[in-house]
C-alpha cells in the first residue's frame, strides 16, 4: 500500500491491501493536516492558476471585482461545491454518481411540498434529507449488494429522481415566497460578518470532509477499495457496505444542497441541478480525483469548483452565449479527463 501524503491523495497499488481491514494502515495519511491539503502538489499549482485568473478577470471586466458579483459567484459555487464533495468520494471508491443533480431537484420539491402543506421547517427539511438518503441507499444497494454498474445504476436514478420531480409538480415550479420560516430564510439570504451563511456551510463541509477523508478508518478503506477492489475483497473488507456508505454520503450532500437551493431562491423547480453531474465530475477531476479510483481530496475538489465558477462568471460578464458556456464546460471536462488519463499512464509505466 502506498500513501501519497504530499499530494493529499491516497493510492493502494498491486495486491498489497491491508490485511487488518485498514485499521492499522494509512497512519501517514492520518497525520496529514488540512494545511497539507492546501499545499499539496496538485492543489498548489491550482491555487496559483486561480489567483492568476482572478487577477486577469479583474482587469478584463470592471464588474468582476464588485461585491455583488463576488457574493453571487460565491453563493453559486458553494451550493454546487457541496455536491462535488459527495461526487469525489464516489470517484475515490471507483464509482460515479450521475444522479446528484436530479436528487438535488427532487429533494427541493419534496421539502417544498411539505412546506406548502403547513409542515414545520424541521419536518420539511427532514423529509428532504430522507429523500436524498433514500436515493443514495437505493444506489448503494444496487451497486454494492446486487453488483450493478455504477454508471448505469446512477443514470437510472437520475431519470427516476428527475421524473419524480416532474410528476410531483406537473412540470411547474413551487413558489415559497412568504412561506419559508425565518430560520430557512436566514440560511438562504443571511450572513455572518458579511459572509453568506451558505458559503460558511460549504467551508464547514469541505473542512469536515477533509478531516474524515484523512483520519477516518472507513474513508481509508474507501481509498483501498477504489485502488484495487479485488485486493480489498481478498483482504476481508466489506466492499458492499463501503459502497452503500459512499452513495449514502453522496445522497446526503445532494440533499443538503437541495435544501440550501430552495432557501436561497425561495422556489423549487424540477429543472434545478440540470447538468450538475458533469460540473461535479469536472471539478473533482480538476482537483485531483481519478476516474480510475483511489485518488481525490475534498480541498482539491473545492478548488476545482471554484475555478469552474470563475470561468463561467467571466463568460457571463462578457455576454458570451450560454451555448458557448456549455461548449467550454465540455472542453474543460474532456481536458481534465485527458490529464488524469495521461497522469495515470505515466505512473503505471
C-alpha positions as CSV (number, residue, x, y, z in Angstrom):
1,X,0.0,0.0,0.0
2,X,1.4,3.4,-1.0
3,X,0.1,6.6,0.7
4,X,1.0,9.8,-1.0
5,X,0.7,12.4,1.8
6,X,2.4,15.1,-0.1
7,X,-0.3,15.2,-2.8
8,X,-3.1,14.8,-0.3
9,X,-4.3,11.7,-2.2
10,X,-4.0,8.1,-1.2
11,X,-3.2,5.2,-3.5
12,X,-3.0,1.4,-3.0
13,X,-1.0,-0.4,-5.6
14,X,-0.9,-4.1,-6.5
15,X,-2.4,-6.8,-4.3
16,X,-0.9,-5.4,-1.1
17,X,-4.1,-4.3,0.5
18,X,-4.0,-4.1,4.3
19,X,-4.7,-7.4,6.0
20,X,-6.2,-5.7,9.0
21,X,-9.0,-4.3,7.1
22,X,-7.4,-0.9,7.0
23,X,-7.4,-0.4,10.8
24,X,-3.6,-0.2,11.2
25,X,-2.9,1.3,7.8
26,X,-2.9,4.8,6.5
27,X,-1.1,6.2,9.5
28,X,0.8,8.6,7.4
29,X,-2.5,9.8,5.9
30,X,-4.0,10.2,9.3
31,X,-1.1,12.6,10.2
32,X,-2.0,14.7,7.2
33,X,-3.5,18.1,8.0
34,X,-5.9,20.4,6.3
35,X,-3.0,22.8,5.5
36,X,-1.1,19.9,3.9
37,X,-4.1,19.5,1.5
38,X,-3.8,23.2,0.6
39,X,-0.1,22.9,0.0
40,X,-0.3,19.6,-1.9
41,X,1.4,19.0,-5.3
42,X,-1.9,19.2,-7.2
43,X,-3.6,21.9,-5.1
44,X,-0.6,24.3,-5.0
45,X,-0.4,25.0,-8.8
46,X,-4.3,25.1,-8.9
47,X,-4.3,27.9,-6.3
48,X,-1.8,29.8,-8.4
49,X,-3.9,29.3,-11.5
50,X,-7.0,30.6,-9.7
51,X,-5.1,33.6,-8.4
52,X,-3.9,34.4,-11.9
53,X,-7.4,34.0,-13.2
54,X,-8.8,36.4,-10.6
55,X,-6.1,39.0,-11.5
56,X,-6.8,38.7,-15.2
57,X,-10.6,38.8,-14.9
58,X,-10.3,41.8,-12.6
59,X,-8.6,43.6,-15.5
60,X,-10.8,42.3,-18.2
61,X,-14.1,43.2,-16.6
62,X,-14.8,46.2,-14.3
63,X,-17.8,44.3,-12.8
64,X,-15.8,41.2,-11.8
65,X,-14.4,42.7,-8.6
66,X,-17.7,44.2,-7.3
67,X,-19.0,43.0,-4.0
68,X,-22.3,42.0,-5.6
69,X,-20.7,39.9,-8.3
70,X,-18.2,38.2,-5.9
71,X,-21.1,37.4,-3.5
72,X,-23.3,35.9,-6.2
73,X,-20.4,33.8,-7.6
74,X,-19.6,32.5,-4.1
75,X,-23.2,31.6,-3.4
76,X,-23.4,29.7,-6.7
77,X,-20.3,27.6,-6.4
78,X,-20.9,27.0,-2.7
79,X,-24.1,25.0,-3.3
80,X,-22.6,23.2,-6.3
81,X,-19.4,22.6,-4.2
82,X,-21.3,20.7,-1.6
83,X,-22.4,18.3,-4.3
84,X,-18.9,18.0,-5.6
85,X,-17.6,16.7,-2.2
86,X,-20.1,13.8,-2.4
87,X,-19.1,13.2,-6.0
88,X,-15.4,13.0,-5.2
89,X,-15.9,10.2,-2.7
90,X,-17.8,8.1,-5.3
91,X,-14.9,8.6,-7.7
92,X,-12.4,7.6,-5.0
93,X,-14.4,4.4,-4.5
94,X,-14.0,3.6,-8.2
95,X,-17.6,4.5,-9.0
96,X,-19.5,7.6,-10.1
97,X,-22.9,9.2,-9.2
98,X,-24.7,10.7,-12.2
99,X,-27.9,11.3,-10.1
100,X,-26.6,14.2,-7.9
101,X,-28.3,17.0,-9.9
102,X,-31.7,15.2,-10.1
103,X,-31.5,14.2,-6.4
104,X,-30.9,17.8,-5.6
105,X,-34.1,18.7,-7.5
106,X,-36.4,16.1,-6.1
107,X,-35.2,16.9,-2.5
108,X,-36.1,20.6,-3.0
109,X,-39.5,19.6,-4.5
110,X,-40.3,17.2,-1.6
111,X,-39.3,19.8,1.0
112,X,-41.3,22.5,-0.8
113,X,-44.4,20.3,-0.8
114,X,-44.2,19.7,2.9
115,X,-43.8,23.5,3.5
116,X,-46.8,24.2,1.3
117,X,-48.8,21.6,3.3
118,X,-48.1,23.5,6.5
119,X,-45.4,21.3,7.9
120,X,-42.8,22.9,10.2
121,X,-39.4,23.7,8.9
122,X,-37.7,20.9,10.8
123,X,-40.1,18.2,9.4
124,X,-39.8,19.7,5.9
125,X,-36.0,19.6,6.0
126,X,-36.0,16.1,7.4
127,X,-38.4,14.9,4.6
128,X,-36.0,16.4,2.0
129,X,-32.9,14.9,3.7
130,X,-34.7,11.5,3.9
131,X,-35.5,11.6,0.2
132,X,-31.8,12.2,-0.6
133,X,-30.7,9.4,1.7
134,X,-33.3,7.0,0.1
135,X,-31.9,7.7,-3.4
136,X,-28.4,7.2,-2.1
137,X,-29.4,4.0,-0.3
138,X,-31.0,2.5,-3.5
139,X,-27.9,3.4,-5.5
140,X,-25.7,1.8,-2.8
141,X,-27.7,-1.4,-2.5
142,X,-27.9,-1.9,-6.3
143,X,-24.2,-1.2,-6.8
144,X,-22.7,-2.7,-3.5
145,X,-25.0,-5.7,-3.0
146,X,-26.5,-6.6,-6.3
147,X,-23.3,-5.7,-8.2
148,X,-24.8,-3.4,-10.9
149,X,-22.6,-1.0,-12.8
150,X,-22.4,2.4,-11.1
151,X,-22.7,4.4,-14.3
152,X,-25.9,2.6,-15.4
153,X,-27.4,2.5,-11.9
154,X,-27.0,6.2,-11.2
155,X,-28.0,7.1,-14.7
156,X,-31.3,5.2,-14.0
157,X,-31.6,7.0,-10.6
158,X,-31.1,10.3,-12.4
159,X,-34.1,9.6,-14.6
160,X,-36.2,8.4,-11.7
161,X,-35.5,11.4,-9.5
162,X,-35.9,13.9,-12.3
163,X,-39.1,12.2,-13.4
164,X,-40.4,12.2,-9.9
165,X,-39.8,15.9,-9.7
166,X,-41.9,16.5,-12.8
167,X,-44.7,14.1,-11.6
168,X,-45.0,15.8,-8.3
169,X,-45.0,19.3,-9.7
170,X,-46.6,18.6,-13.1
171,X,-43.7,20.5,-14.6
172,X,-44.4,23.7,-12.7
173,X,-42.3,25.5,-10.1
174,X,-43.3,25.8,-6.5
175,X,-43.1,29.3,-5.1
176,X,-42.1,29.6,-1.5
177,X,-42.2,33.4,-1.1
178,X,-43.7,34.2,2.3
179,X,-43.8,30.5,3.2
180,X,-40.3,29.9,4.4
181,X,-39.6,30.1,8.2
182,X,-37.3,32.9,9.4
183,X,-34.6,30.3,10.0
184,X,-34.6,28.9,6.5
185,X,-34.9,32.4,5.0
186,X,-31.8,33.4,7.0
187,X,-29.8,30.4,5.8
188,X,-30.6,31.3,2.2
189,X,-30.0,35.1,2.4
190,X,-28.3,35.9,5.7
191,X,-24.7,36.3,6.5
192,X,-22.1,36.4,9.3
193,X,-19.7,39.4,9.3
194,X,-20.6,39.8,5.6
195,X,-20.0,36.2,4.7
196,X,-23.1,34.4,3.4
197,X,-24.3,31.5,5.6
198,X,-24.4,29.2,2.6
199,X,-20.7,29.9,2.0
200,X,-19.9,29.2,5.6
201,X,-21.8,25.9,5.4
202,X,-19.8,25.0,2.3
203,X,-16.5,25.7,4.0
204,X,-17.5,23.6,7.0
205,X,-18.5,20.7,4.7
206,X,-15.1,20.9,3.0
207,X,-13.1,21.0,6.2
208,X,-15.1,18.3,8.0
209,X,-14.9,16.1,4.8
210,X,-11.1,16.7,4.5
211,X,-10.6,15.6,8.1
212,X,-12.8,12.5,7.6
213,X,-11.0,11.6,4.4
214,X,-7.7,11.7,6.1
215,X,-8.4,10.4,9.6
216,X,-11.4,8.1,9.3
217,X,-10.6,4.4,9.1
218,X,-13.8,3.9,6.9
219,X,-12.6,6.6,4.5
220,X,-9.2,4.9,4.2
221,X,-10.9,1.7,3.3
222,X,-12.8,3.5,0.5
223,X,-9.4,4.6,-0.9
224,X,-8.2,0.9,-0.8
225,X,-11.5,-0.1,-2.5
226,X,-11.0,2.3,-5.3
227,X,-7.4,1.5,-5.8
228,X,-7.9,-2.3,-6.1
229,X,-11.3,-3.8,-5.4
230,X,-10.1,-7.3,-5.9
231,X,-7.4,-6.9,-3.3
232,X,-9.8,-5.2,-0.9
233,X,-12.1,-8.2,-1.1
234,X,-9.3,-10.7,-0.6
235,X,-8.1,-8.7,2.5
236,X,-11.5,-9.1,4.1
237,X,-13.0,-5.6,3.6
238,X,-16.8,-5.5,3.3
239,X,-16.9,-3.7,-0.1
240,X,-20.6,-3.9,-0.4
241,X,-21.1,-2.0,2.9
242,X,-18.5,0.5,1.9
243,X,-20.2,1.3,-1.4
244,X,-23.6,1.7,0.4
245,X,-21.9,4.2,2.7
246,X,-20.3,6.1,-0.2
247,X,-23.6,6.6,-2.0
248,X,-25.4,7.5,1.2
249,X,-22.9,10.2,1.7
250,X,-23.4,11.5,-1.8
251,X,-27.1,11.4,-1.4
252,X,-26.9,13.3,1.9
253,X,-24.8,16.1,0.4
254,X,-27.0,16.4,-2.6
255,X,-30.0,16.7,-0.3
256,X,-28.2,19.4,1.8
257,X,-27.6,21.3,-1.5
258,X,-31.2,20.9,-2.5
259,X,-32.4,22.4,0.8
260,X,-29.9,25.3,0.5
261,X,-31.1,25.9,-3.0
262,X,-34.8,26.4,-2.1
263,X,-33.8,28.5,0.9
264,X,-31.7,30.8,-1.3
265,X,-34.1,31.2,-4.3
266,X,-37.4,30.6,-2.4
267,X,-38.6,28.4,-5.2
268,X,-38.4,24.7,-6.0
269,X,-38.2,23.8,-9.7
270,X,-37.9,20.4,-11.4
271,X,-35.1,21.9,-13.5
272,X,-32.8,22.5,-10.6
273,X,-29.4,20.9,-10.8
274,X,-29.7,20.1,-14.5
275,X,-26.2,19.2,-15.8
276,X,-24.7,19.5,-12.3
277,X,-23.3,15.9,-12.5
278,X,-20.9,16.9,-15.3
279,X,-19.9,20.0,-13.4
280,X,-19.2,17.9,-10.3
281,X,-17.2,15.4,-12.2
282,X,-15.1,18.1,-13.9
283,X,-14.4,19.9,-10.6
284,X,-13.4,16.6,-8.8
285,X,-11.0,15.6,-11.6
286,X,-9.5,19.1,-11.9
287,X,-9.0,18.9,-8.1
288,X,-7.1,15.6,-8.3
289,X,-9.6,12.9,-8.3
290,X,-9.1,10.0,-10.7
291,X,-11.7,8.2,-12.8
292,X,-9.7,5.1,-12.1
293,X,-10.5,5.3,-8.4
294,X,-8.3,5.5,-5.3
295,X,-7.4,9.2,-5.5
296,X,-9.1,12.5,-4.6
297,X,-9.4,15.1,-1.9
298,X,-12.1,17.5,-0.5
299,X,-9.8,20.6,-0.7
300,X,-8.8,19.9,-4.3
301,X,-12.4,19.4,-5.4
302,X,-13.4,22.7,-3.7
303,X,-10.6,24.4,-5.7
304,X,-11.9,22.7,-8.8
305,X,-15.4,24.0,-8.5
306,X,-14.1,27.5,-7.6
307,X,-12.1,27.5,-10.9
308,X,-15.1,26.5,-12.9
309,X,-17.3,29.1,-11.2
310,X,-14.8,31.8,-12.1
311,X,-14.6,30.8,-15.7
312,X,-18.4,30.7,-16.0
313,X,-18.7,34.1,-14.3
314,X,-16.3,35.9,-16.6
315,X,-18.1,34.4,-19.6
316,X,-21.4,35.7,-18.3
317,X,-19.9,39.2,-17.6
318,X,-18.5,39.2,-21.2
319,X,-22.0,38.4,-22.5
320,X,-20.9,35.1,-24.0
321,X,-23.8,33.0,-25.2
322,X,-25.0,30.2,-22.9
323,X,-24.3,27.8,-25.7
324,X,-20.6,28.7,-25.7
325,X,-20.6,28.3,-21.9
326,X,-21.8,24.7,-22.3
327,X,-19.2,24.1,-25.0
328,X,-16.4,25.5,-22.8
329,X,-17.6,23.3,-19.9
330,X,-17.4,20.3,-22.1
331,X,-13.9,21.1,-23.3
332,X,-12.8,21.6,-19.7
333,X,-14.3,18.2,-18.7
334,X,-12.5,16.3,-21.6
335,X,-9.3,18.2,-20.8
336,X,-9.4,17.2,-17.1
337,X,-10.1,13.6,-18.0
338,X,-7.3,13.6,-20.6
339,X,-4.8,15.0,-18.0
340,X,-6.0,12.3,-15.5
341,X,-5.6,9.6,-18.1
342,X,-2.1,10.7,-19.1
343,X,-1.0,11.0,-15.4
344,X,-2.3,7.5,-14.7
345,X,-0.5,6.1,-17.7
346,X,2.7,7.8,-16.6
347,X,2.5,6.4,-13.1
348,X,1.8,2.9,-14.5
349,X,4.9,3.0,-16.6
